Amino acid sequence: MSEDYKVLRIISIAFKVLALLVFLGTNLITFLTIMQGPPGSGQHIAFNIFNLLFPIFIGLFKTLFLYTLGELVILFIGMKSDLEKINHSLTNKK
């Protein structure tokens, strides 16, 4: 793969790193919430489970979204280089 579009490649890596940080941060916060102590005594158990698991689901969605954006940037760079190769080969046939 050529070294064109260095800034876009850096942005793609930044999206992936940010996705990793979101994943780790969400899991760390949830773990710390669990270790903090037993949930409130006046609440239903289903409510407590929802309060613990909902941030994990949101964090996974954010992680997936950011990682997908990073991969999408790389995909567009690859498509652009492939289209340039096709265009170059078609213009050389004439």
N, C-alpha and C positions, 0 to 999 in steps of 0.2 A: 504494500500500500504506500502511496506516495506521501510525502510530508507536506502536502498542501493543506491549507485551512488549519493551521496550527492553533489559532484562537478557538475555533469551533471544537477541536479535539480537547483543548484544555477545559472548555465549558462542559463538554461531555463528561470528562473525568470529575469535574466539580459536582455535577449532578449525581454521579455515582457515589462520591464521597459523602455528599449531603444525605443521600439515601441511607448509607451505612450509619451515619451519625443519628439520623432520625430513628432507625431501627434500634440501635443500642440505647439511645436516650429513652425511648418509650419503654423498652424492657427494663431498664434500670429504675425508672420512676415507678413502674408497676411493682417490681420486686421490692423496692423500698416501702411502698404502700402496704404490701402484704406483710413485710417484716415489722412494720410499725406497731402492730398489735391486732388483737381481734377487732372485727368490725363492730359498729354500733350495736348495742344490745337490743334496741327498740325497733330494729328494722328486719324486714323479711330476708331470708337467706338468698332468695332469687335476686332481690335488689342488690345485695352485697356482691354477688357473683357478677351481675351485670356491670356494676361500678368498677370491678377489677378487670373484666375482660374487654369492655368497650374501648378503653384507650389502646389496648393491644391491637384490636381490629382497625382502628383509625390509623395507628402507627404503621401497620402493615400496608394499608391502602396508600398512605403517603410514601412509604418506601418503594412500593411497586410503581407508583406514578413517577417519582423522581428517577428511578433506575430506567424506566421505560423512556423517559425524555432523553436521558443520556444515550441510550441505544438508538433512539430515533435520529439523533444528530449524526451519529456514526453511519447509520443507514443512508441518510440523505447525502453524506459526503461520498459514500460508495456509489450511490446512484449517479451522482454528478460525474464522478470519474469514469464510470462505465459509459455514460452517455457521451462524454467527450471522446472516448475511444471509438465508439460506434460512429460518431460524426466524423472523426478523423479517417476511419477506414472507408466510409462512404464517399468522402470527398476525394480520396486517393484513387478510387475506382474510376472516376470520371476522367 
